[in-house]
Amino acid sequence: MSLKKRFSYDIFHARTDVRRLTQQQTADAVFISLYEYQKIEKGDRLPGIETFLRLVYFFDLDIKDYKEEMIAHVPVRSL
């Protein structure tokens, strides 16, 4: 499963099963728009690193589950 799909699956279940929050409440809690959150939850978009971290910590997910794949998505800039 791709990082986008796995992350979207994890946050959807954390939001609905554990927290019982609406998408709007979740978006507000992590300081993003509802539209952006919906794209992330659907697996259409991988969030930027700041949003990713806010979601991981907000939902108390284990960041180690994403570490290897997330590092692979960080662009390496040449000097």
Order of alpha helices (4+ residues) and beta strands (2+ residues): alpha-alpha-alpha-alpha-alpha
